Amino acid sequence: MPGGRLTQQERQQIALGLADGLAYAEIARRLDRPTSTITREVMRNGGPTAYRADLAHRATERRSQRRRQAAPREAEALPQAYGRDAEAVREYEEVFTTVMMGSGLPTMMSRVLACLTLTDAGSLNASELAQRLQVSPASVSKAITYLESQGLVRRERDERRRERYVVDDDVWYQSMMASARSIAKIVEIAREGVPVLGPGTPAGARLENIARFLDFVSESTARAAQQAREILHAEPRTLSDGAAEPS
């Protein structure tokens, strides 16, 4: 990463850039930093609307101090396929995790989802997840239960009857459809409240408008997911050297 850790002055520049509505890539260009560095910095410190340079700097110092005091045993670096840079993969996984957290997923669920998504196989068992993330099997189990309830992972048995957790292409389609159904349920409940509060009242009108808006969003989400589903099963792109990626 150019220049090492972010300085307090750089964090102030990030805050100013966010206030001006600049994209992460533009802020990164102005600071001569990778876009992933800016994304991770913002998402782990409140997101674009709540980022504060002084608070972010103090939080980083506290995290660094805790790491030095705890001196945790670092997990052994896993060998990388396709000539990938292990440090770049680790950095990207952290960015992916923080973005998932910014979307509303709890921390451990975000870490598990990122870990599964970024494996070539798209699946791991409980012990593999626990080892990679350096967490307890109980934490993995809790995260998987939550992710499964959201339609983001599924379970299957391997040839040795061990349970594996899978993030495959269709999981994202199923998750979008589950989201559409969840929104449709809100529409139903909102419309039930209109006659209760009175169609001509401010509260009744508000519920009707909410129902109309969310009904459109639900139908559009489901329609878009169905139309785009084939993209999830498209042939892999070729690598930069011209060789096709193995399936």
N, C-alpha and C positions, 0 to 999 in steps of 0.2 A: 504494500500500500504506500503510495508516494507520501513522504514526509512523516511517516509513523502515525502516532495517535493524533486525533483532532485536538487543536488548541482551543482555549476559551475564546480567542478572537475569531477563529473559524466558526465556532458554534454561534457566535453573535452574527456572523455573516449568513449562516444558514437561517437563523431566525428572521433576519431582514429579508432574505430571499423568499421565505415562506409568506411573510407579510405582504410582499409585492406580488404574490401569486405565481412565482417562478416554479417551473417543473424541477423535479429532482435532478434531471440530467443537466439542466442549465446551471443550477447551483453548483453541481459537481464540476462542470467545465470551468466556472469562474474560480473555484478553489483548487483546480488541478487535482481533483480526487476522483476515484471510481464512483459511478452512480450508486453502486451497491453500498458503498460506505455511507453516503448521505441517506439512502433509504433506510438502512439499518439504524442509523443514529436517530432519525426522526421517529420511526415507528416504535423504538424501544423507549422513547422519552415523551410519550403523550400523543404522538401523531401530529399531523400538519396543523391542526387547529389549536392544539394545547402545548406545542413545543415552546420551552423557555430555555434560553442558552445557559443562564446561571444554574438553573435547577439541573439541567442535563449534565453540566460539567461536574457539579457536586455528586450527582448520582454515579457518574463514571468513576470518580475518585473513590467513592465508597465501595463500588464493586471490585475495583482493583485492589483495595485494601483487604477486602474479605477474601479474595483469591489468594493473596499472599499469606494471610493468616491461616487459612484452611489448608493451603498447599495440597490440593487434591491430586490424586494419582491420575495422570492423563491417560485416557484410553489409547491403546496402541493404534497408530494410524493404519487404516485399512488400505490394502493395495487397491489401486484404481485401474479400471479397465479403459481401453481406448486411448491410452496415453494421457489421461486427464491429470491436471495438477491438483494434488490432494488438498493443498491449502485453498485454492480457488473454489473447490467443491465445498469445503467446510464453510468458507465465507458465504457462498451462495445459499447453503442450507440455512444459515443463520438469517439471511435476508428473507428467504421464503418463510421461515418460521415467524419472523416479526410481522410480515405482511398478513399472514393468517391470523395472528393475534389482533392486528388492527381491524380485521374483518369481523371480530367478535368471538373467535375461538379462544378458549382458555389456553394457558401456556403449555401445559403438558400435552393437550390434545393437538396443539399446533406443532409441537416437536415430533410427535408420533406421525402425524399426517405428512410432514415434510420428509421425515426419514423414509417412510414407505414410498412416497411419490418419487423420490430421487434415487431409488434402487432400480437397476435395470430389470430385475424380475418383477418389480411391483408388489412383492410380497415378502414377509418375514414372519417368523414365529415369535412367541413371547420372549424366549431366552435371547434370541438375536436382537430384538428391539431393546431389551434391558441392557445388554452388553454394549450396543452401539451408543445408547443414550446415557449410560451409566446411572440408571435409575432402578428402582425395585420392580419386581414382577407385578406387585400390587398396583403400582402407578400405571404400568402398561395396561393392565386389565381394566382399570377404571377409565383410562383414555379410550381404549378400544370400544368399550360399552357405549360411551358417549358418541364417538364417531359413527358407530354402527347405527345408533338411533337417528343420526342426522343423514343417513344414507351415504356417508363418505367412505366407508370401508365395508367389506364383507368378509365372512369367515369361510374357510374351506379346509378339508383334510388332505394331507399329502399321503404318499404311498405308505408311510409308516404310521398313519392314523394320527399324526400330530396336527394340531390346529394351527393354521396359518392365517394371517390377516392380509387382505388383498386390496390394493388400490389399482383397479384396472380401468381401461378406457371407459367402459359403460357406467362405472360408479359415478362419474361426474354428470352423466346424463340423468341417472336415477336421482342424484342429489338435486338437480335442477327441477325435476318433476315433483320431488317431495316438497321443494320450496314453493312451487306453484300451488300444490294442494294445500299447503299450510296457509298461504295467502287467501286462497278461496274460502277457507274456513273462517277467516277474519271477515271476509265479505259477507258471509252468511250471518255471522253474529251481529255485524254492524246493521244489516238490514232488518234483523229482528228487533233492534232497538228503536227504529224509526217510528213505528206506530205506538210504542210505549211512551216515547218522549213527545210525540206529536209531529207530524210532517211539516207543519207550518212554524214550528218553534226553531230558535237558533240551534239548539242542541240536536234536534231531529234533522235539520238541514245539514248540519255538520256530518252526522253519521251517514246520511245519504250520499254526500259528496265523497266521503272516505270510501264507501262501498263502491261507488262508480269508478273511482280512481284505481283502487286495488283490484277490482274486477278486470279492468283493462290490463293492468300489470300482470296479473295471474295468467290471463289468456295469452298475452304476448309472450310471456316467459315460456309457457308450455309449447306454444307454436314454434318459437325460435329454437327451442331445444330439439324438438322433433325434426325440424328442417335441417338443423346443423349436425344431427347425430352422426351422419356418415363421415364427417370430418374426423371424428374420434377414431375411425377405423381406416383412415387413409394410409397409403403406403408410406413407409419411412423415407425421409429425405436423404439425399446422399451426403456423405461427409465432405469436408473441405478439400480432401485430396482426391475426390471423385469416386471413391469406393462407396458402395451402398452399405448402409447400416444393417447389421444382421437383425432378423426379426426375433 
